[in-house]
């Protein structure tokens, strides 16, 4: 759309279904590249991506032509399909329902980039659930603990 100028930076955080540690170290780089391609194919700018075995952090510059929910649904659907088609996971792979989306100003990006880059070190000290609850509290998002993530059935 002509004369539309935006600067929208969002960090997405979402988990593997049941927070299972299914993302293998031997294929996580390829997963990150694949997800980067999905964002780029949707005309968004990947800034930083990193994962742990049970969740992923993605910082992107998004364009307003696509809703956040549509974008993340596409990312989750396509990446799950790719993982399963490639037989990368030891069991059927799917992402947990829902996601976190946290916005940042341009001046905050260097810290967020570093934070995402250092996920492996960070999670030696803090669990994913603790980290996620902290995001929700820091961004003043109301939530109930029992609804953050679905427990195994």
N, C-alpha and C positions, 0 to 999 in steps of 0.2 A: 504494500500500500504506500503510495507516494507520501512524502512529508510525515512519515511516522519514524520517530527516533526514540529508541529505548536503550536502557542499560539495566538489565535484569539478571542478577546473579543468584542462583539457587543451589543449595546443597541438598541433594536427595540422599536419604538413608533408608535402606530396607533390608530385610533379613530373608534368609533361606527359610522355607516352610518349617515350622516347629523349631526354628533356630538350629537346625541340624548342621553340623560341620561338614558340608558336602563339597565345598569349593576346594579343589585340590591344588596344592602349591605347584604341581607340575603343569597345570593348565590355566592358572589364574591370569597370567599375562595375555594369553589368547582370549580369555573371557573379557578382559579389560579392553583389548583391541576391538573385539566384536561389538561390545556395548558402545564404545567410542564411535564406531561406524554407524550404529543406529542413530545416535544423536546427530552426527554429521549429515547423514542422509535425510534427516528431518530439518536441516538447516539451522542447527544449534551449535554452539561452540563449546567443545570439551575443554575444561580448564585443568581439572585434576580428577583422577579416579584411583581408588585403592580398595582392597577388600581384605577381609579376614575370612576364615573358612565358613563362617556362619552369617556374614552380612557384608554390605558394600556401601561405600561413600562415593558420591559423584558430585563434583562441582562443575556447573555449566553456566554459560551465558545463554539465556534462552530468548528467542524471538517471540513476539506476541501472536503469531499466526496460528499457534497450536495451544490448546489447553494443557495445563500441567497433568491433569488426570489422563488425558488421551496419550500424551507423550510417555508417561510412566507405564501405562497399560501396554503400549507398544514395546517399550524396552523390556519389560518383564516377560511378555508373551514370546517375543522373538528370541531373547537370550535363553529362556527355558527350552524352547524348541531346539535351538542350536546345541545346547548342552546335551539334551537327550538324543538328538540325531547323531551326534558325534560319540555317544556312549562314554562321556567323560566322567559321569558321576557313578558311584558304586550302587546307587539306587535311583529310582525315578526322581528327577529334579523339578522343583517348582519353588517359586518365591512365595513368601508369606503374603497374605492379603494386606493391603494398606502400605503406607510409606510415610516418611517424614520429609517435609520440604521446608527449608529454612532459607530466608533471604538475607543477603549481605550487600553492603555498600562496597564500592570499588576500593576504598581505603582499607577495608577489612580482608580483602582477598589474600594478601601475602600470608597472613596468619592462618587462614582457613586452608590454603594450599599446603602449608607446612604441617598443619594438624592432620590432614588427610594423608599426606606423604608418610607421616610417622605412625600410622595405625598399628603396626606390629609392636612397636615399643610402647605405645599408649596402652594397648590391651594386656600388657604384662602387669599393669597396675590397676586397671579398671575393667569390669565386665561390660559386655555390650548392653545389657539391660540397664545397668547403672548409668552408662554413658547416654543412652537414649532418653531415660527419664530426666537426666540433667539438661539435655537439649530442650525437652518440652518445658521444663521449669524455667530455664534461662530465657526462652522465647515467650514465656507466659501463656502457654497453651494448656487449657484445662484438659485433664485426662483422668481416667480411673485405671489403676494398676492392672486390674483384671482384664482390661480391654487392649492393653498395649500389644501383646502378641498372644496368639492362640497356642495353648499348650497341646502336647501330643494327646491324641484320643486313645 
